[in-house]
């Protein structure tokens, strides 16, 4: 069975359900949550990989971060706080409190211990911090899959070499040359929607029709 990993672009639900069945011919299971960072995606993949024989992963925005907390020390009222392995299981004891980006829900919905970390980090002048932090998890997870001879394909929700004003879509400044390009899918959904006027009303997620068209294009690379 194929393991599918990602953020809200990958959730199989009422608004984001179109592309999975178009893209995959084999059985699959999705581990994806809205607002998660690449730390959660990589850790969840590592946590559950033993039950799967291939992987499709869509990494998320580079400006998203998280703070790792023990599962019994979390603020249960804050939605954007997920244990690795959530929500299909089995859950891990590492719970990642998510920022969702500099303008994420943590600004007005979260008052736990990670809040001060988010406030400090998003006021930094260090231009490479987010890229170095996120790309570490991306590179390590992909290298693990390659070392274990697990078939995989990967992409990002957007072109990480470009600059956007969208609050979670940071530009990659580090470790780009460490990515294994032989498994990379160059058709990123955000740019596909920009080109084809395919965004939902939120201006960020793809419409069902655009998801389907994107999946048909990506299928050429599987």
N, C-alpha and C positions, 0 to 999 in steps of 0.2 A: 504494500500500500504506500501511496505517496504522501509525504508530509508537506503541508503548505503553511508557510509562516508569513506574518506581516502585521500591518497596522489596520486602520479603518479602510484603507484601500483594498484589503484582503478579506475583510469580514464577509461571511456568507450569511446575509440577513435580508430583511425586507428591501433595503435600499441598495445593497451591494452584493446581489446574488447572481448577477448575469454571467460573469465571465468564466467562472470555475468549470461549469459543465461544457462550455464551448472549448475551453483550452485543454482539459484533461480527458483522455479516453479510458484511463484506468481508475480504480477506486482511490479515494483520497480523503484526508482529514485535515481540517483547517484549525490552526492555532493562531488567532489574531484578535487584537483588541484596539479600540480607538484610543489614540493618544500615546501609545507606547513608543519607546525609543528602541534603538538597535541593540542595546544591552538586553532588554527583555526578549527581543526576537532571537538573539543568539543563544542566550541562556535557556530559553524554552526549547529551542531546537536541540541543544545538547542534552537537556533533561529527558526528552521523550524519544530521541532518535532510535533507541534500541527496538522500538516497535514498528519501524518503517524501513523500506528498502530504497527509497529515492526521495529527493527533496526539491521543492520549488520555493524559493524565498524572495520576497519583495521587501527590501530594506526601506526604511522610512527616512524622515527628515533629519539632517545632521544637527540641527539646533535643538533637538529634543534631548533631555537628559533624565536620569532617575537617581534616586538614592535608595540603596539597599537597606532594608530593615528586616528583623526577624518576624516571622509570620504572626507571633503573638504580641507584637509591639506596634501594630498599625492603627491608624485612625479609620475605623470601619465606616465612618460617615463620608469619607472621601472616595468618590467613585473611581478615580484614576489611580488606583493602587492595586496592583495585581501580583499574586505569587507566580513564579515561573511555572508553566504548565497550565495556567488558567485559560479557558474555562472548561476544557475537556478532561483534564486530569492526566496522570496523578499530580497533585500540587506539590511544589517544593516548599521548603521552609524559608527560602529567600523571597521576600516580597519587595518588589520594586515600586516605590512611590514615584509616580510619573509627573513631570512638569508639563508635557505636551508642547513645550516651547515657551518663549519669553512672555507671551500673552495668554498662556494656558489657564485652565480653571484654577490652578493653585493660587492665583492672585486673589480670588474672592471666595474660594470654597475650601481651602485647606489651611489649617493652623497648627499642624503637627511639627515635629522637630526638623523635618526636611525643608520647611518653608524658608528658614534663614539661609540655608544652603542655596536654594533657588534664587533668593534675592541677591545674595552675594555674587553668584556665578553670572547672572544676567546683567550685572553692572560692570563686568570685567572689561578691560581694554585689550586683553590678549586675544588677538585675531585668530589664532590657530587652535585655541582650546577645544572648541566644539568638534572640529574636524578630527583632531588627534584622539579625543575621547571616544567618538563614535566609530571611527574607522578601525580602531583597535579591535573592537568587537566583531566588526564585519570581516576583517582579514583573518582573525583567529578562527572564526566559525567556518569560513570557506576553506581555510587550510586544513582544519580538522576533517571536513568532509572529503577533501582530496586525499589526505593521508589514510583515511579508512576505506578508500575506494568506493565511496557511496555516490552513485550518480546524482548530479544536481545541476540545476539551472538557477540563475539569480538575476535580479535587476533591482533598481531603485524606483520609488514612486515618481522620481523626477531626475533630470540630468544634474548630477551633483557638481558638475564643472561650471554651472551657470549661476548667476546672481539673481535672486528673486526677492520681492518685498514681502511675500507670504511668510508669516512669522516663524514657521518651523523649518523652512526649506533653506538651510544654510549651505554655503559653498564649501566644497572639499578643497583643502589646501595641503593635506598631508596624506601619505601612504597610498596615493592613487596608483602609483606604479607597482604596488604590491598585489593588486587585484589580479586574479586569474581571468584573463579576458576570453579564454576559450569557452568558458561556461556562461559568459555574460550575454544577456538579451538587451540589445541597444534600443528597443522600442519602449520608451518610458511613458506611462499613462498620462502624467501631467502634461507633457509636451504634446502628446497625441490629442488630448482634449483641447489644448490651446489652438492647435492647427485645425481641428474639426468642429470648433464651437460646441464642445461636448460636455460642458460642466452643468451640474445641478444648480439650483438656486443659491446654494451656499458659495458658489464660485470656486470650489476646491475639489469636490468629489465628482466622478464621472456619472453621467446619466446611464441608465441600463442599455440604451442603444449604443452609446459610445463605448461602454465596457465590452459589448459584444464585438464591435468593430475592432477594438484594440486586441481582443483575444484572438480573433481570426488572423491578425497580422503577426502576433507573437507566436502563434502555432507553427509558423514557418521555421522558427528557431529551435523547436523542441526535438 
